Amino acid sequence: MSSEESTVHEADVSWTGDRDDLRRHTVRVGGQEIGGSCSPQWGGDPAMADPEGLFVASLSACHMLWFLDFARQERLRVAIYEDHAEGTMDGIRFTHVALRPRVEFEVDVDRGKVEGLHHRAHEACFIANSVTCPVEVEPR
């Protein structure tokens, strides 16, 4: 598929609010169900996913999947990939997202090579290319 072909991506969101949490909902995507609420800052359930966290997670996951693909193309075996991503809002919009991936390979890999893979992944990430706030990659 070329990068110029249109694709469609779907999710189903259903409100399931009750007296304990009027903001409770369910997100269904890719055969998975995710319990949701609004952010705890606005009275939501901290044990549930909120849209802001899902937004940050989508940026992190997109970057990771491109990174893993580019590493595979270079015949580099990733043993561990973890990210502690963080998004900052000014009250009405995201102003910054920081991806902080920690990657371990099965063999030693030059730091410059790893930085290059992160750069390529960032450039390729569909979601990072779709947002207006800066998305920084800060490898750990």
Short mmCIF file of the C-alpha atoms (twelve columns), coordinates in Angstrom:
data_MODEL
# 
_entry.id   MODEL 
# 
loop_
_atom_site.group_PDB 
_atom_site.id 
_atom_site.type_symbol 
_atom_site.label_atom_id 
_atom_site.label_alt_id 
_atom_site.label_comp_id 
_atom_site.label_asym_id 
_atom_site.label_seq_id 
_atom_site.Cartn_x 
_atom_site.Cartn_y 
_atom_site.Cartn_z 
_atom_site.pdbx_PDB_model_num 
ATOM 1   C CA . MET A 1   0.000   0.000  0.000  1 
ATOM 2   C CA . SER A 2   1.339   3.431  -0.844 1 
ATOM 3   C CA . SER A 3   1.370   6.271  1.649  1 
ATOM 4   C CA . GLU A 4   -1.118  8.102  -0.569 1 
ATOM 5   C CA . GLU A 5   -3.899  5.503  -0.304 1 
ATOM 6   C CA . SER A 6   -6.728  6.321  2.078  1 
ATOM 7   C CA . THR A 7   -7.414  3.992  4.986  1 
ATOM 8   C CA . VAL A 8   -10.256 3.964  7.475  1 
ATOM 9   C CA . HIS A 9   -9.835  3.312  11.201 1 
ATOM 10  C CA . GLU A 10  -12.785 2.662  13.476 1 
ATOM 11  C CA . ALA A 11  -13.607 2.633  17.160 1 
ATOM 12  C CA . ASP A 12  -16.904 2.232  18.956 1 
ATOM 13  C CA . VAL A 13  -17.560 4.304  22.064 1 
ATOM 14  C CA . SER A 14  -20.590 3.609  24.282 1 
ATOM 15  C CA . TRP A 15  -21.710 5.588  27.292 1 
ATOM 16  C CA . THR A 16  -22.353 3.338  30.280 1 
ATOM 17  C CA . GLY A 17  -22.534 5.984  32.993 1 
ATOM 18  C CA . ASP A 18  -24.143 5.266  36.320 1 
ATOM 19  C CA . ARG A 19  -24.667 7.096  39.616 1 
ATOM 20  C CA . ASP A 20  -21.107 6.388  40.729 1 
ATOM 21  C CA . ASP A 21  -19.518 7.723  37.551 1 
ATOM 22  C CA . LEU A 22  -21.619 9.634  35.040 1 
ATOM 23  C CA . ARG A 23  -18.580 9.732  32.729 1 
ATOM 24  C CA . ARG A 24  -18.044 5.952  32.509 1 
ATOM 25  C CA . HIS A 25  -17.868 4.589  28.968 1 
ATOM 26  C CA . THR A 26  -16.475 1.715  26.954 1 
ATOM 27  C CA . VAL A 27  -14.131 1.986  23.999 1 
ATOM 28  C CA . ARG A 28  -14.069 -0.943 21.580 1 
ATOM 29  C CA . VAL A 29  -11.238 -1.037 19.098 1 
ATOM 30  C CA . GLY A 30  -9.513  -3.956 17.416 1 
ATOM 31  C CA . GLY A 31  -11.645 -6.509 19.250 1 
ATOM 32  C CA . GLN A 32  -10.598 -5.089 22.615 1 
ATOM 33  C CA . GLU A 33  -12.735 -3.341 25.224 1 
ATOM 34  C CA . ILE A 34  -11.270 -0.556 27.305 1 
ATOM 35  C CA . GLY A 35  -13.136 0.906  30.248 1 
ATOM 36  C CA . GLY A 36  -13.083 4.680  30.149 1 
ATOM 37  C CA . SER A 37  -13.909 7.743  32.175 1 
ATOM 38  C CA . CYS A 38  -12.741 11.317 32.069 1 
ATOM 39  C CA . SER A 39  -9.472  12.392 33.642 1 
ATOM 40  C CA . PRO A 40  -9.424  12.298 37.456 1 
ATOM 41  C CA . GLN A 41  -8.773  16.066 37.434 1 
ATOM 42  C CA . TRP A 42  -12.360 16.444 36.189 1 
ATOM 43  C CA . GLY A 43  -13.905 13.881 38.512 1 
ATOM 44  C CA . GLY A 44  -13.278 10.733 36.511 1 
ATOM 45  C CA . ASP A 45  -12.314 7.315  37.795 1 
ATOM 46  C CA . PRO A 46  -8.500  7.057  37.995 1 
ATOM 47  C CA . ALA A 47  -8.757  3.282  37.451 1 
ATOM 48  C CA . MET A 48  -10.195 3.861  33.963 1 
ATOM 49  C CA . ALA A 49  -8.550  5.056  30.763 1 
ATOM 50  C CA . ASP A 50  -9.231  8.676  29.883 1 
ATOM 51  C CA . PRO A 51  -9.142  10.179 26.374 1 
ATOM 52  C CA . GLU A 52  -6.042  12.232 27.151 1 
ATOM 53  C CA . GLY A 53  -4.120  9.155  28.313 1 
ATOM 54  C CA . LEU A 54  -5.282  7.206  25.265 1 
ATOM 55  C CA . PHE A 55  -4.039  10.044 23.038 1 
ATOM 56  C CA . VAL A 56  -0.574  9.900  24.646 1 
ATOM 57  C CA . ALA A 57  -0.616  6.092  24.458 1 
ATOM 58  C CA . SER A 58  -1.467  6.194  20.753 1 
ATOM 59  C CA . LEU A 59  1.559   8.409  20.066 1 
ATOM 60  C CA . SER A 60  3.781   6.072  22.088 1 
ATOM 61  C CA . ALA A 61  2.451   2.913  20.436 1 
ATOM 62  C CA . CYS A 62  2.758   4.343  16.922 1 
ATOM 63  C CA . HIS A 63  6.382   5.374  17.540 1 
ATOM 64  C CA . MET A 64  7.179   1.969  19.071 1 
ATOM 65  C CA . LEU A 65  5.700   0.012  16.164 1 
ATOM 66  C CA . TRP A 66  7.703   1.994  13.609 1 
ATOM 67  C CA . PHE A 67  10.856  1.646  15.739 1 
ATOM 68  C CA . LEU A 68  10.396  -2.135 15.966 1 
ATOM 69  C CA . ASP A 69  9.813   -2.361 12.223 1 
ATOM 70  C CA . PHE A 70  12.918  -0.332 11.382 1 
ATOM 71  C CA . ALA A 71  15.006  -2.355 13.885 1 
ATOM 72  C CA . ARG A 72  13.758  -5.577 12.261 1 
ATOM 73  C CA . GLN A 73  14.690  -4.253 8.829  1 
ATOM 74  C CA . GLU A 74  18.216  -3.659 10.195 1 
ATOM 75  C CA . ARG A 75  18.195  -7.215 11.596 1 
ATOM 76  C CA . LEU A 76  18.410  -5.894 15.158 1 
ATOM 77  C CA . ARG A 77  16.539  -7.961 17.734 1 
ATOM 78  C CA . VAL A 78  14.810  -5.873 20.383 1 
ATOM 79  C CA . ALA A 79  14.649  -7.650 23.751 1 
ATOM 80  C CA . ILE A 80  12.781  -4.934 25.703 1 
ATOM 81  C CA . TYR A 81  10.899  -1.820 24.652 1 
ATOM 82  C CA . GLU A 82  9.234   0.279  27.341 1 
ATOM 83  C CA . ASP A 83  8.024   3.848  27.208 1 
ATOM 84  C CA . HIS A 84  6.874   6.233  29.900 1 
ATOM 85  C CA . ALA A 85  5.167   8.832  27.736 1 
ATOM 86  C CA . GLU A 86  3.814   12.065 29.153 1 
ATOM 87  C CA . GLY A 87  1.553   14.688 27.647 1 
ATOM 88  C CA . THR A 88  1.182   18.232 28.957 1 
ATOM 89  C CA . MET A 89  -1.975  20.269 28.495 1 
ATOM 90  C CA . ASP A 90  -2.597  23.967 29.066 1 
ATOM 91  C CA . GLY A 91  -6.216  23.374 30.032 1 
ATOM 92  C CA . ILE A 92  -7.707  23.189 26.547 1 
ATOM 93  C CA . ARG A 93  -5.084  21.530 24.344 1 
ATOM 94  C CA . PHE A 94  -1.928  19.459 24.429 1 
ATOM 95  C CA . THR A 95  1.135   21.669 24.365 1 
ATOM 96  C CA . HIS A 96  3.795   18.947 24.428 1 
ATOM 97  C CA . VAL A 97  4.177   15.183 24.446 1 
ATOM 98  C CA . ALA A 98  7.389   13.499 25.577 1 
ATOM 99  C CA . LEU A 99  8.091   9.901  24.600 1 
ATOM 100 C CA . ARG A 100 10.729  8.349  26.861 1 
ATOM 101 C CA . PRO A 101 11.458  4.922  25.413 1 
ATOM 102 C CA . ARG A 102 13.919  2.509  26.974 1 
ATOM 103 C CA . VAL A 103 15.112  -0.087 24.506 1 
ATOM 104 C CA . GLU A 104 17.373  -3.072 25.052 1 
ATOM 105 C CA . PHE A 105 18.656  -5.227 22.236 1 
ATOM 106 C CA . GLU A 106 19.888  -8.813 22.298 1 
ATOM 107 C CA . VAL A 107 23.359  -7.515 21.382 1 
ATOM 108 C CA . ASP A 108 25.092  -4.186 21.911 1 
ATOM 109 C CA . VAL A 109 23.920  -1.579 19.407 1 
ATOM 110 C CA . ASP A 110 25.694  1.694  18.749 1 
ATOM 111 C CA . ARG A 111 23.898  4.642  20.389 1 
ATOM 112 C CA . GLY A 112 23.963  6.546  17.096 1 
ATOM 113 C CA . LYS A 113 22.182  3.659  15.366 1 
ATOM 114 C CA . VAL A 114 19.486  3.646  18.081 1 
ATOM 115 C CA . GLU A 115 19.027  7.416  17.788 1 
ATOM 116 C CA . GLY A 116 18.705  7.014  14.028 1 
ATOM 117 C CA . LEU A 117 16.004  4.383  14.472 1 
ATOM 118 C CA . HIS A 118 14.110  6.714  16.829 1 
ATOM 119 C CA . HIS A 119 14.430  9.561  14.338 1 
ATOM 120 C CA . ARG A 120 13.106  7.419  11.497 1 
ATOM 121 C CA . ALA A 121 10.249  6.138  13.674 1 
ATOM 122 C CA . HIS A 122 9.299   9.677  14.669 1 
ATOM 123 C CA . GLU A 123 9.301   10.842 11.059 1 
ATOM 124 C CA . ALA A 124 7.146   7.873  9.988  1 
ATOM 125 C CA . CYS A 125 4.608   7.929  12.850 1 
ATOM 126 C CA . PHE A 126 1.183   8.685  11.397 1 
ATOM 127 C CA . ILE A 127 -0.153  10.062 14.659 1 
ATOM 128 C CA . ALA A 128 2.826   12.330 15.393 1 
ATOM 129 C CA . ASN A 129 2.437   13.638 11.841 1 
ATOM 130 C CA . SER A 130 -1.224  14.426 12.571 1 
ATOM 131 C CA . VAL A 131 -0.978  16.479 15.750 1 
ATOM 132 C CA . THR A 132 -0.201  20.158 16.215 1 
ATOM 133 C CA . CYS A 133 1.721   19.951 19.493 1 
ATOM 134 C CA . PRO A 134 5.414   19.071 19.583 1 
ATOM 135 C CA . VAL A 135 6.219   15.405 20.166 1 
ATOM 136 C CA . GLU A 136 9.728   14.938 21.537 1 
ATOM 137 C CA . VAL A 137 11.557  11.610 21.715 1 
ATOM 138 C CA . GLU A 138 13.805  11.453 24.794 1 
ATOM 139 C CA . PRO A 139 15.368  7.966  24.906 1 
ATOM 140 C CA . ARG A 140 16.301  6.696  28.351 1 
# 
